[in-house]
Amino acid sequence: MTRLALSALLALLVLFGVSPQAQAHTELVSSDPASGASLPQRPTLLKLTFTEPVPAESAQITVLAADGSAWPTGEVTADGATLTVPLPESGSPAGQHTVRWTVESLDGDFVDGTFAFTVTAPPAAQQPPAATTPAAPPAVTSGDAAPTTSPAAATGSVATLDAPATPTSSPVATPAGGDEGGVPLWVWIAVAAVVAVIGVAVGVGLSRRAKRGAEPAE
C-alpha cells in the first residue's frame, strides 16, 4: 500500500513538473560588506553574489543610511552571478546601514531581500582648499606716484580762481644813479650852470666898476 502511494505521488510530481529544483528561486549567497559586518569607514563598492546569474539591467539595489536617507549609487554591473555597485562618496553618518535588493531569477520571477552592516566612524570631513596669499602690489616709486594735494591747497586754488583779478602796474624806470622819487640829476646840473654864469657875470661887473672908480679924474 505504501509503495502504491509513493508511486502515485511521484507520478503526480512528474505530471505537473513540480520538483525541488524547478521550484527553487535565486538566493543571495554572500555579500561584501557581509551581512552584520562592522566597518571602520564607509565602503566604496557593494558586491552581491547569488546562486545563479542575474541580469544587471533589472536589478534594483538601494543602500539606506542610519537616518533613512538613501546613499548615491553608481551603475550596477554583472559578472556571472555577482552584481557590483559603486558607492560614491557622501556625507552619510555612522551607524547601521541597510541594503535592499531586487533581482530577476532565471525563471522570470523577481526575488528580493535585505541585510545590514554598520559603519563605526563618520565620513572624513573634506578639508577646505588652502587659502592663497594674494601677491603684494608692486612698490610705487617717486616717479610713478601721482601728485597729491591737501584740502587746504585745493581750497586755495578754488579761491584763486573765484577771486577777481586785480590790475598790476609796471614800475617806472628811474635813471641810473638818480634818487628814487626826487628831482632828476640834469635839473641840478642846469641850476648849477645858471648860478655859475650869474656869478661870473656879477664878478665881471664888479671888477669893471672898481677899475672905473680908480682912474684919476681929468
LOMAR-749780 format. One record per atom (N, C-alpha, C): residue in three letters; x, y, z. Coordinates in pm, whole numbers, padded with zeros to 5 digits, always signed. Layout:
N
ALAXYZ
...
! end
This chain:
218
MET+00083-00121+00000
MET+00000+00000+00000
MET+00086+00125+00000
THR+00186+00122+00081
THR+00277+00237+00088
THR+00349+00255-00042
ARG+00387+00144-00106
ARG+00455+00155-00234
ARG+00365+00215-00339
LEU+00242+00181-00337
LEU+00148+00238-00434
LEU+00129+00389-00411
ALA+00126+00430-00287
ALA+00110+00573-00257
ALA+00230+00652-00303
LEU+00349+00601-00281
LEU+00469+00672-00325
LEU+00475+00678-00477
SER+00436+00571-00542
SER+00436+00571-00689
SER+00339+00674-00743
ALA+00223+00682-00679
ALA+00124+00780-00724
ALA+00174+00923-00703
LEU+00244+00948-00593
LEU+00297+01083-00565
LEU+00403+01121-00666
LEU+00493+01027-00698
LEU+00596+01055-00797
LEU+00535+01080-00934
ALA+00431+01010-00964
ALA+00364+01031-01093
ALA+00304+01170-01100
LEU+00245+01211-00993
LEU+00188+01346-00990
LEU+00297+01453-01003
LEU+00408+01432-00938
LEU+00518+01530-00947
LEU+00570+01539-01089
VAL+00586+01426-01153
VAL+00633+01429-01291
VAL+00529+01491-01382
LEU+00402+01462-01356
LEU+00295+01512-01441
LEU+00288+01664-01437
PHE+00292+01720-01325
PHE+00280+01867-01312
PHE+00416+01938-01319
GLY+00523+01864-01332
GLY+00654+01926-01345
GLY+00700+01997-01220
VAL+00651+01952-01107
VAL+00689+02018-00983
VAL+00800+01937-00920
SER+00917+01999-00908
SER+01032+01934-00846
SER+01104+02036-00759
PRO+01181+01993-00659
PRO+01253+02090-00574
PRO+01343+02182-00653
GLN+01409+02132-00757
GLN+01498+02216-00837
GLN+01420+02318-00918
ALA+01299+02277-00969
ALA+01221+02370-01050
ALA+01160+02478-00966
GLN+01125+02449-00843
GLN+01062+02548-00758
GLN+01162+02638-00688
ALA+01292+02608-00692
ALA+01392+02689-00624
ALA+01409+02821-00697
HIS+01422+02934-00619
HIS+01445+03066-00677
HIS+01587+03111-00645
THR+01625+03222-00709
THR+01758+03280-00686
THR+01769+03326-00541
GLU+01881+03294-00481
GLU+01905+03334-00343
GLU+02040+03404-00333
LEU+02052+03493-00234
LEU+02178+03562-00209
LEU+02271+03468-00132
VAL+02389+03447-00189
VAL+02486+03358-00125
VAL+02579+03435-00031
SER+02631+03548-00078
SER+02725+03627+00002
SER+02721+03772-00044
SER+02780+03857+00037
SER+02787+04000+00002
SER+02915+04059+00061
ASP+02955+04171+00005
ASP+03071+04245+00054
ASP+03035+04393+00050
PRO+03013+04457+00165
PRO+03027+04407+00303
PRO+02928+04294+00334
ALA+02972+04207+00424
ALA+02888+04095+00462
ALA+02776+04140+00555
SER+02671+04059+00560
SER+02559+04091+00650
SER+02607+04089+00795
GLY+02578+04197+00869
GLY+02620+04208+01008
GLY+02762+04257+01028
ALA+02835+04291+00920
ALA+02973+04335+00933
ALA+02980+04473+00997
SER+03093+04500+01064
SER+03119+04631+01124
SER+03243+04689+01058
LEU+03227+04802+00991
LEU+03336+04861+00912
LEU+03386+04989+00977
PRO+03517+05013+00976
PRO+03570+05137+01034
PRO+03541+05260+00950
GLN+03513+05241+00821
GLN+03483+05354+00733
GLN+03387+05310+00625
ARG+03334+05407+00557
ARG+03231+05382+00455
ARG+03289+05307+00337
PRO+03223+05199+00289
PRO+03274+05126+00172
PRO+03251+05205+00044
THR+03331+05174-00057
THR+03318+05240-00187
THR+03258+05147-00292
LEU+03248+05016-00261
LEU+03188+04919-00353
LEU+03097+04825-00274
LEU+02990+04780-00341
LEU+02899+04682-00283
LEU+02889+04566-00382
LYS+02915+04442-00334
LYS+02908+04323-00418
LYS+02808+04225-00361
LEU+02721+04174-00450
LEU+02622+04074-00412
LEU+02640+03951-00501
THR+02653+03833-00440
THR+02671+03708-00515
THR+02550+03618-00490
PHE+02490+03568-00601
PHE+02368+03488-00594
PHE+02396+03343-00635
THR+02293+03260-00624
THR+02307+03118-00659
THR+02309+03095-00808
GLU+02271+03193-00886
GLU+02269+03179-01032
GLU+02289+03317-01094
PRO+02329+03322-01220
PRO+02349+03453-01284
PRO+02220+03534-01286
VAL+02235+03664-01265
VAL+02119+03754-01266
VAL+02153+03872-01356
PRO+02056+03923-01430
PRO+02083+04038-01519
PRO+02096+04168-01438
ALA+02193+04251-01480
ALA+02213+04379-01411
ALA+02106+04480-01450
GLU+02047+04466-01570
GLU+01952+04566-01618
GLU+01827+04573-01531
SER+01784+04460-01479
SER+01660+04459-01399
SER+01685+04461-01249
ALA+01813+04466-01209
ALA+01844+04464-01066
ALA+01821+04602-01005
GLN+01770+04604-00884
GLN+01749+04728-00809
GLN+01815+04711-00671
ILE+01913+04795-00644
ILE+01987+04785-00518
ILE+01989+04923-00454
THR+01946+04931-00328
THR+01939+05057-00254
THR+02009+05040-00120
VAL+02087+05144-00083
VAL+02153+05144+00047
VAL+02094+05260+00127
LEU+02037+05228+00243
LEU+01976+05328+00330
LEU+02066+05353+00450
ALA+02093+05483+00476
ALA+02178+05520+00589
ALA+02100+05507+00719
ALA+02169+05529+00830
ALA+02106+05515+00961
ALA+01994+05616+00980
ASP+02002+05731+00914
ASP+01898+05833+00928
ASP+01785+05815+00825
GLY+01789+05707+00747
GLY+01684+05680+00649
GLY+01710+05736+00511
SER+01817+05814+00494
SER+01847+05870+00362
SER+01916+05764+00275
ALA+01892+05773+00145
ALA+01950+05677+00050
ALA+02088+05722+00006
TRP+02180+05627+00003
TRP+02314+05656-00048
TRP+02308+05675-00199
PRO+02392+05761-00254
PRO+02404+05766-00400
PRO+02476+05640-00448
THR+02428+05580-00554
THR+02487+05459-00609
THR+02517+05478-00756
GLY+02620+05406-00803
GLY+02655+05411-00944
GLY+02581+05305-01024
GLU+02627+05281-01147
GLU+02562+05185-01236
GLU+02592+05042-01192
VAL+02488+04959-01189
VAL+02504+04819-01150
VAL+02562+04741-01266
THR+02667+04660-01240
THR+02726+04574-01342
THR+02720+04430-01294
ALA+02711+04336-01390
ALA+02701+04193-01358
ALA+02820+04119-01413
ASP+02870+04024-01332
ASP+02978+03934-01374
ASP+02936+03793-01332
GLY+02861+03727-01419
GLY+02806+03597-01383
GLY+02697+03613-01278
ALA+02719+03550-01161
ALA+02620+03557-01053
ALA+02650+03669-00954
THR+02747+03757-00984
THR+02786+03865-00892
THR+02748+04000-00949
LEU+02681+04079-00869
LEU+02647+04218-00905
LEU+02738+04312-00827
THR+02789+04415-00896
THR+02877+04514-00833
THR+02814+04652-00846
VAL+02812+04725-00734
VAL+02751+04858-00732
VAL+02853+04957-00675
PRO+02898+05059-00751
PRO+02985+05163-00695
PRO+02908+05250-00594
LEU+02978+05291-00488
LEU+02918+05378-00387
LEU+03001+05507-00380
PRO+02957+05612-00450
PRO+03032+05738-00446
PRO+03038+05794-00304
GLU+03133+05884-00284
GLU+03148+05947-00153
GLU+03025+06031-00120
SER+02988+06028+00007
SER+02875+06108+00054
SER+02894+06134+00202
GLY+02810+06219+00258
GLY+02821+06254+00400
GLY+02730+06170+00488
SER+02717+06040+00460
SER+02630+05956+00541
SER+02687+05942+00682
PRO+02602+05950+00784
PRO+02650+05940+00922
PRO+02686+05796+00956
ALA+02760+05781+01067
ALA+02794+05648+01116
ALA+02669+05581+01171
GLY+02673+05446+01177
GLY+02559+05371+01229
GLY+02528+05253+01140
GLN+02411+05194+01160
GLN+02371+05076+01083
GLN+02310+05117+00951
HIS+02352+05050+00844
HIS+02304+05079+00709
HIS+02239+04953+00652
THR+02130+04971+00580
THR+02051+04859+00528
THR+02059+04853+00377
VAL+02083+04734+00324
VAL+02088+04711+00179
VAL+01960+04638+00138
ARG+01888+04696+00042
ARG+01769+04633-00012
ARG+01796+04598-00158
TRP+01769+04471-00196
TRP+01798+04428-00333
TRP+01677+04356-00392
THR+01663+04372-00523
THR+01560+04301-00601
THR+01624+04258-00732
VAL+01620+04127-00761
VAL+01680+04075-00884
VAL+01580+03983-00954
GLU+01606+03958-01080
GLU+01522+03871-01162
GLU+01590+03734-01174
SER+01519+03631-01137
SER+01575+03495-01146
SER+01562+03443-01289
LEU+01620+03324-01312
LEU+01618+03269-01447
LEU+01478+03234-01495
ASP+01387+03201-01402
ASP+01251+03167-01442
ASP+01163+03289-01463
GLY+01223+03409-01452
GLY+01148+03531-01476
GLY+01084+03591-01354
ASP+01088+03524-01241
ASP+01031+03580-01118
ASP+01132+03675-01053
PHE+01077+03773-00982
PHE+01163+03866-00909
PHE+01169+03825-00763
VAL+01287+03826-00708
VAL+01308+03795-00566
VAL+01377+03914-00503
ASP+01356+03931-00374
ASP+01418+04044-00304
ASP+01462+04000-00165
GLY+01535+04088-00103
GLY+01584+04061+00031
GLY+01655+04182+00087
THR+01695+04173+00211
THR+01766+04282+00279
THR+01874+04224+00370
PHE+01975+04304+00397
PHE+02074+04273+00500
PHE+02132+04407+00546
ALA+02206+04406+00655
ALA+02257+04531+00713
ALA+02403+04516+00751
PHE+02473+04627+00753
PHE+02611+04635+00804
PHE+02624+04768+00878
THR+02730+04783+00955
THR+02747+04901+01040
THR+02878+04972+01005
VAL+02871+05104+00999
VAL+02990+05188+00982
VAL+03015+05257+01116
THR+03132+05234+01175
THR+03160+05285+01309
THR+03212+05428+01310
ALA+03278+05471+01203
ALA+03336+05606+01201
ALA+03260+05692+01101
PRO+03237+05819+01135
PRO+03171+05909+01039
PRO+03260+05936+00921
PRO+03205+05981+00809
PRO+03288+06012+00692
PRO+03385+06123+00723
ALA+03502+06111+00664
ALA+03605+06213+00685
ALA+03559+06345+00627
ALA+03574+06450+00706
ALA+03534+06583+00659
ALA+03629+06631+00552
GLN+03574+06686+00448
GLN+03657+06737+00341
GLN+03727+06863+00386
GLN+03858+06863+00365
GLN+03937+06980+00402
GLN+03913+07093+00303
PRO+03891+07214+00355
PRO+03873+07327+00263
PRO+04002+07355+00188
PRO+03993+07406+00068
PRO+04115+07438-00007
PRO+04200+07539+00068
ALA+04331+07519+00057
ALA+04424+07609+00126
ALA+04410+07750+00072
ALA+04404+07844+00164
ALA+04390+07983+00125
ALA+04519+08033+00064
THR+04509+08099-00048
THR+04627+08153-00115
THR+04645+08299-00077
THR+04769+08331-00045
THR+04800+08469-00007
THR+04814+08554-00133
PRO+04736+08660-00145
PRO+04747+08743-00266
PRO+04883+08808-00276
ALA+04933+08819-00397
ALA+05064+08879-00419
ALA+05060+09026-00381
ALA+05173+09072-00321
ALA+05182+09212-00280
ALA+05186+09301-00402
PRO+05118+09415-00400
PRO+05122+09506-00516
PRO+05261+09563-00535
PRO+05300+09593-00659
PRO+05434+09647-00683
PRO+05453+09780-00612
ALA+05578+09800-00565
ALA+05609+09924-00494
ALA+05599+10043-00588
VAL+05543+10152-00541
VAL+05525+10273-00620
VAL+05645+10363-00599
THR+05717+10396-00706
THR+05832+10483-00696
THR+05788+10629-00700
SER+05885+10718-00669
SER+05851+10860-00664
SER+05811+10912-00801
GLY+05871+10852-00907
GLY+05835+10897-01041
GLY+05696+10855-01082
ASP+05651+10736-01031
ASP+05519+10686-01067
ASP+05409+10738-00977
ALA+05446+10795-00860
ALA+05345+10838-00764
ALA+05266+10955-00820
ALA+05138+10949-00807
ALA+05052+11058-00854
ALA+05059+11173-00757
PRO+05066+11299-00806
PRO+05071+11414-00713
PRO+04945+11421-00631
THR+04967+11450-00506
THR+04854+11462-00414
THR+04843+11605-00366
THR+04725+11649-00344
THR+04700+11785-00296
THR+04624+11777-00167
SER+04662+11861-00073
SER+04593+11866+00055
SER+04464+11945+00040
PRO+04369+11923+00132
PRO+04244+12000+00125
PRO+04267+12149+00124
ALA+04369+12196+00204
ALA+04395+12339+00210
ALA+04441+12392+00075
ALA+04531+12313+00008
ALA+04580+12357-00122
ALA+04468+12360-00224
ALA+04382+12256-00218
ALA+04270+12254-00311
ALA+04178+12372-00289
THR+04153+12407-00163
THR+04066+12520-00132
THR+04127+12650-00181
GLY+04260+12662-00163
GLY+04328+12784-00207
GLY+04320+12801-00357
SER+04333+12689-00431
SER+04326+12700-00576
SER+04188+12742-00621
VAL+04084+12693-00552
VAL+03948+12733-00588
VAL+03926+12880-00558
ALA+03977+12925-00442
ALA+03960+13065-00405
ALA+04031+13156-00505
THR+04148+13113-00556
THR+04222+13194-00652
THR+04146+13205-00783
LEU+04080+13098-00821
LEU+04004+13103-00946
LEU+03882+13193-00934
ASP+03820+13192-00815
ASP+03698+13270-00797
ASP+03725+13418-00771
ALA+03844+13455-00718
ALA+03873+13593-00682
ALA+03894+13675-00808
PRO+03844+13802-00814
PRO+03864+13887-00932
PRO+04009+13925-00947
ALA+04052+13936-01071
ALA+04191+13971-01098
ALA+04210+14120-01076
THR+04316+14157-01004
THR+04347+14299-00978
THR+04457+14343-01074
PRO+04440+14462-01134
PRO+04543+14509-01229
PRO+04673+14540-01158
THR+04779+14513-01221
THR+04912+14542-01167
THR+04981+14642-01257
SER+05053+14735-01197
SER+05123+14840-01272
SER+05271+14808-01275
SER+05330+14833-01390
SER+05473+14809-01404
SER+05550+14921-01338
PRO+05659+14893-01268
PRO+05737+15000-01203
PRO+05799+15092-01306
VAL+05801+15225-01274
VAL+05857+15326-01363
VAL+06008+15319-01354
ALA+06070+15309-01468
ALA+06216+15302-01469
ALA+06274+15436-01430
THR+06373+15436-01344
THR+06440+15558-01298
THR+06578+15563-01358
PRO+06630+15681-01382
PRO+06764+15693-01440
PRO+06866+15634-01346
ALA+06970+15579-01406
ALA+07078+15521-01327
ALA+07146+15629-01247
GLY+07175+15602-01123
GLY+07244+15697-01038
GLY+07155+15803-00981
GLY+07024+15811-01018
GLY+06935+15914-00966
GLY+06872+15871-00837
ASP+06816+15970-00764
ASP+06743+15943-00640
ASP+06601+15905-00673
GLU+06556+15792-00614
GLU+06420+15746-00638
GLU+06321+15845-00579
GLY+06227+15894-00660
GLY+06123+15986-00614
GLY+06168+16132-00601
GLY+06296+16175-00637
GLY+06346+16313-00624
GLY+06358+16383-00758
VAL+06428+16504-00759
VAL+06448+16582-00882
VAL+06554+16515-00965
PRO+06535+16507-01096
PRO+06635+16442-01181
PRO+06769+16514-01170
LEU+06876+16442-01199
LEU+07012+16495-01186
LEU+07039+16609-01283
TRP+06982+16597-01404
TRP+07011+16702-01503
TRP+06956+16836-01463
VAL+06852+16840-01381
VAL+06798+16968-01333
VAL+06899+17037-01242
TRP+06961+16958-01153
TRP+07061+17015-01062
TRP+07181+17069-01140
ILE+07219+16996-01246
ILE+07334+17042-01326
ILE+07299+17176-01394
ALA+07177+17185-01446
ALA+07137+17310-01513
ALA+07134+17428-01416
VAL+07078+17402-01295
VAL+07073+17509-01196
VAL+07214+17555-01158
ALA+07306+17459-01142
ALA+07443+17494-01105
ALA+07510+17575-01215
ALA+07482+17539-01342
ALA+07541+17613-01453
ALA+07489+17756-01457
VAL+07357+17774-01434
VAL+07299+17909-01435
VAL+07361+17996-01323
VAL+07370+17933-01203
VAL+07427+18006-01089
VAL+07571+18046-01119
ALA+07646+17955-01184
ALA+07785+17986-01216
ALA+07795+18101-01315
VAL+07708+18099-01416
VAL+07709+18207-01515
VAL+07676+18341-01450
ILE+07573+18338-01363
ILE+07536+18463-01294
ILE+07651+18512-01207
GLY+07716+18419-01138
GLY+07828+18460-01052
GLY+07940+18522-01131
VAL+07971+18459-01250
VAL+08078+18515-01334
VAL+08040+18654-01384
ALA+07911+18667-01424
ALA+07868+18797-01475
ALA+07876+18904-01367
VAL+07832+18869-01244
VAL+07839+18966-01133
VAL+07983+19001-01102
GLY+08069+18901-01104
GLY+08211+18928-01075
GLY+08274+19021-01178
VAL+08241+18998-01307
VAL+08296+19082-01414
VAL+08245+19226-01400
GLY+08115+19237-01363
GLY+08060+19373-01349
GLY+08123+19448-01235
LEU+08142+19386-01125
LEU+08204+19449-01009
LEU+08349+19487-01039
SER+08417+19404-01115
SER+08557+19434-01147
SER+08566+19557-01235
ARG+08480+19570-01333
ARG+08482+19687-01422
ARG+08449+19814-01344
ARG+08352+19801-01253
ARG+08315+19919-01175
ARG+08430+19966-01088
ALA+08502+19871-01032
ALA+08615+19909-00947
ALA+08723+19977-01028
LYS+08751+19932-01146
LYS+08855+19993-01230
LYS+08815+20135-01268
ARG+08690+20157-01294
ARG+08647+20291-01330
ARG+08659+20384-01214
GLY+08634+20339-01098
GLY+08646+20427-00984
GLY+08790+20459-00949
ALA+08884+20376-00987
ALA+09024+20400-00957
ALA+09090+20494-01055
GLU+09039+20522-01174
GLU+09104+20613-01272
GLU+09095+20756-01217
PRO+09209+20842-01236
PRO+09211+20983-01189
PRO+09114+21069-01274
ALA+09058+21159-01208
ALA+08966+21247-01278
ALA+09044+21347-01358
GLU+09011+21385-01481
GLU+09078+21482-01566
GLU+09017+21618-01543
! end
